[in-house]
Amino acid sequence: MGWWGIPLSVVWIVGVTNAVNIIDGIDGLAGGISFLAFSTVALMSGINGNMPILALCVILAGVLAGFLVHNISPARVFMGDTGSLFLGYMLGMLSIMAAKSSGSGNSLILVVLIAGYPVMDVGVAMIRRFIAARCEDQSPVGALHRMIVADNDHIHHRLIHRGLSHNQTCLLHYLVAASICAAALIVSKMSSIGAVGILLYLVLVLLVVLHRLNFLDIFMQPPARPERLASPAERCPAATTVGLIQSDEMLDHSLRNYPQQKIRFVTIANAEKNAQTHHDALIIYNDNSAAFDHDFLLSQKLAKSIASPVILVADEQQLKQIPQKYAGMNSIYISKKPVYIPAFLTELSWIINRKKSGNGNGYAATSPASATFANEKLLIKSLTGCS
């Protein structure tokens, strides 16, 4: 590639480094994907007789295999940003070195396939954010900034929202990553025409998956349509304030940075003392299963003392253990983790408007979100209507 190879290599290494860090969203995902990638590079290097790269990849794969035993859900050990950034850097470097030493004429395709899943996931996320921003009439500069704003709408989030457990979601991603890695091994021994054919086939499969997960809906529902559903900001009255109690860092960031202007999220430090101040709704986030009973009792207490709806966010298994004797409190709502922000805001806005209009506290089975997100599971439910 001549002198172009240097800047492209820098961009690739930086991109893969951040991509692996970004996909580290659920237990075992980044570690498992990296294990498969390093194993692929090891096999490729062994076939081509590149012993130094083989040895390094075997060491990395072995370390990850031992780490994953303790990192699968429920995780007891975490890699953190330091670990994921290190793995991403090594994967970016080794993918270039392995492709170059393979002697194949498809080295560029090989580099992309070796780090295929992290690059694909981040690429889809950035394109989705850019298009969403442009559809909301944001400026090109604002849309570019939106591309790097974190959210919880990645592929693994949508799979979990559809009812898969963390381990099931990881297993599905492992199968996809393994297929891409197998394609890389095949491409290393194929002609350029065959390699392009496999790459086009993988792109086609990716489009089908994205369609099934509703990532392509934004192309089918342009904002110019007069019948489009109002955004959460348009549905909520002005000066709507929602209090966050024990909010998760990612949830807090996603709610505050989601493009809407009329819902103001504020953090409440001392819930029992400061929640008496007027809020249109309160969100209690349970981040520790051992403290679930405390958080549930707190939600009951607040629901009795204030007139605003209280929403408890917790793991599905914890929510299933709620005693039936508490099911008569219509003003308490429950939402399972992880929170899918667009649907969550839609239903939150509907609950707030319903409360302000005096139509009662109960949560009807046919909320606006049921129609808007027909392919998704209902997020927020009242205890009386929880099924």
N, C-alpha and C positions, 0 to 999 in steps of 0.2 A: 504493500500500500504506500510505500515511499514515506515521505515526511508526514503525510496525513495520519500515519499509524500512531504517532506519538500523542497528538491531542485526542484522537479517538480512543486510544487506550486509557488516557487519564479520565475522560468522560465515562467510559465503560466501568472502570474500577470504582470511581466515586458513585456511579449510579447503582451498581450491584451492592456496594457496601451499604448504602442507604436502603436499598430494596429489601435486603435480608433483615435489617433492623425494623422496617415497617411491617413486614409480615409476621413479626413476633407478637401477634395479637392474642393468641390463645395458647394454652399449655401444650408443649410438644411440637408445635407447628414449624417454627424456624429451625429447631434442632433436627427434626426428622427430614425436612427438605434438604438441609445442608448435608446430612449424612448420605442421602441418596446421590447428591451432586458430587461429593468427594469420592464416593464409591465408584461412580461413573468415570471420573477422571483417573482414578486408580486403575480400573480395568483398561481404559484406553492407553494409559501410559505403560502398563504391563505388556499389552499387545505390541506396542511400538518400541519396547525395550528401553524406555526412559526411566531408569531406576531411581534417580533422585526425586522426581515428582511422584513416582509410585510410593516410595517410602514415606514421603510427607503426607500424602493423601491417606495412606493406611493408618498413620498415627492419628490424623484428624478424625477419620471415620471411627476408629476405635475409641477415642475420647468421647465422641458424640454418642456412641452406642451405650457406653457406661453412664453418660449424663442423662440420656433419655429414660433410663429405668426410673429415675427420680423426678423427671420433668413432665411425664405424661399426667393428665388430669386424674385426680387432684395433685398438683405439683407440690413437691417438698423442697426443690431446689430450682432457682431461676438463673438464667444467664445474664439478664439485664442488658442495658445498652452496650456496655463494654464487650460482653460476649457476642452479641449479635453483630456489632460493627466489626469485630475481629473476624468473625466467620464470613461476613460479606466481603471484607477486604481480601481474605485468602481465596475465596471463591472467584472473585473478579480477576485476581492475579493468575491463579492456577488454570482458569478456563482459557485465558489467552495463551499461556505457556503450553498447555496440552494441545490446543488446536494448532499452534505453530509447529510443534514437534511431531504431529501426526503425519505430516507429509501429504495430507489430503488437499485437493483443490477446493474443498468446501469449508475451509477454515473459518470463514466469516459466519456461516450457518452453524458450524459446530460451537463457536463461542456463544451464540445466542441460545442454542438448545441446552448447553450444559447448565446455564443459569436460567433456564426457561421459565420456571414457575415464578420466582420472585420478580423477574422483569415483567412478566405478563400481568401479575396482580397489580403492581404499582403503575404500570402503563395504563391499565383499564381504569384504575382509580383516578389518575390525573386527567385522562380524557373525559371521564364522567363529570368530574368537578368543573372542568373548563366549560363543557357544553351546558351544564346546569347553570353556571354563572351567566353565560351568554343568553340563555333562554330567559333569565330573570332580568335581562336588559342591563347587566353590569358592563362597564367599560372593558375594553381588551386588557388594560392593565389590571383592573380588578379581577378579571377572569384568570389571568396568569397568576395572581397572588392566591386566588382560591385553589389553584392546583396543588399548592404546598401546605394548605391548611388541613390538619389531621381531622379525621372523622371516624365513625364506626359503621361504615357502610361498605366494607370490603367483602370479598366473596365469602370468606369464612363467617363473617357476621350474618350474612343473608342465609347461609346454610343453617346456622344455629337458630336463627329466627324462625325457620321453617320446621323446627322441632328436632333437629339432630343434636346429639350430645357433643361435648367437646372432643371426646375420643373418636366418635363416628365421623365428625368433621375432619379431624386430622387424618384418619384412615383414608377417607375419600381423596384428600389432597395428596397423600402419599401415593395412591394409585395413579393419579394424574401426573405427579412429578416423575414417578417411575416410568410411565409411558413416554414422557418427553425425554428422559435420560436414555431409555432404550432406543428411541429414535436417533439420538445423538450417536450412539455406538454404531447403528446401521448406516447412518449418513457418512461416517468416517471412512467407510469402505465402498461407497457408491459413487456413481458418476454425478456430475453437476445437475443433469436433467432429473435424475431420480431424487436427488436431495431437494431440489425445488418442489418436486411433486409431494414429497413427504411434508415439507414445510407448509405448502398450501392446504394439505389435508388437515394438519393440526390447526391452522387458522380457521378452517371451516368448522371443525369440532368446537373450537373456542367460541365462535359466533353462536352456535347452537346452545351451548351452555349458558352464555350470557343472555340469550333470549329467554331461556327457561327461568333464569333468576331475575328477569325483568330489568336488566341493565340497559336494554335497547329501547325501553318504553319512551325514553326521552326523545328519540327520533320520531316516534309515532304520535307524540302529543306535543306539537310545537306550541309555544306560548300564544301565538296569534289566534288560536281557536277561541271563539267567543264563548263556547260552552265549557271552557276549562274550569276546574274546581278552584275556588279561591285558596290562596296560600294561608298558612297558619296566621301570618301577620294580618291578612285581610279579614280573617274570621274573628280574630280577637279584638275586643274593644281597645281603645287607646289606653295607655298607662296601666297595662296589666302587669302585675308583679307576682312572681312565683318564687317562694322561698326554697332553698336547697339545704337539706339537713344531712350531714355526713356524706356529701356527694363524692362519688368516684371522680378522680382527676380527669379521666377521659370523658366521662359523661358531662362533667362540669364544662370542660373545654368545648365539647360538641354542641351543647345547648347554647352556650354564650356566643359561639361563632357561627351558628347556623344562620343563613341569610334571612333575617326577619327583623322588623324594627319595633314592634309593639309589645312584645313579651320581654319583660326585664327580669332576669334571673339574679337573685341576691343570695349570698351565703349567710346562713344563720348559725352563729357560733354556739350560743346557749339556747337549745331548742325550747326547753320548758319555760324559760324566762322571756326570750325575745320573740317567740312565735306568736305571742299574743298580739303583736303589732299586725296591722291589717295586711294580709296577703290574699291574693285571689286563689291561690292553691299552695300546698306544701308538698315537697317531694322528699321522702326519707329513703336513703340508699343504704341497704344492708350489705356491708362489705366483709362481714365476718359471720359465718354460720352460727358460731357459738353465741353471738349477741342477737340472734334473730328474735328470741322471745322478748328481749328488752326493747328492740325496735318496734315490734308489733304492739306491745303494750303502750309504748310512746305514741304510736299512731292512733290508738284508741283514745288515749287521754287528750290528744290535740283535737281529734275529731269532735269530742264532747265539749271542748272549751272554746272552739272557734267555729265560725260559720262557713269556712272555706273547705273545699274538698282536700283530703289527705291521700297521697298516693305512695304506697310502699313498694319499692323495687327490691327484689330479692331473687335468689335462685329458685328454679321451678320446684325442686324437691322440697325446699323449705316452705314454699307457698302451699304445697299439697298437704302439709302437716298442720295447717291452721285449723283449730278446733271448730266444729260446726256451730257451737254455742255462740260464737262471735259473729255469725253470718247475718245478724239483723241490723248491723250498722251500715246503712246505705252510703254514708259519706266517706267511707274508707274504700279506696280502690287499690288494686294490686297490679303489678306489672313485672313480668319475669325478665331476668337478665339473659343476654345482653340487650340493651335498649336500641331499637331501630329508630333513629331520630326523626325522619320524616313522618312515619306513622305515629310515633309517640306525640309529636307536636300537634298533629291533626286531632288526635283523640283528646289530648289535654285541652286544646282550644274549645272543642265541643263540650267538654265537661264544664269548663269555666263559664261558657256562654249559657249553658243549661242552668247552672246554678244562679247566675245573675238574672236570668229571665224568670226565675221562680217556678220552673217546671218540675221541681223536685230533685231529690238526690240520686235516685236510682239510675242505673246505667242500662239503657235500652239495648236490645240485641242488634238493632239496626242503626248504628251510629254512622256518620259520614265516612269514617275510616273503613267501615265494612265494605262500602262500595268502592272507595278509592284504592284500597289495597286488597282487592278481592282475592288475590293469589297469596296473601300473607295471613298469618294467624293474628287474631285480635290481640292487641297488646295489653290494653288497660281494661280491667273488669272490676265491677263492684263485687263485694263478697256475696251479695244476694244472687247475683247472676253468674257466678263463677262455675264453669263446668269443665 
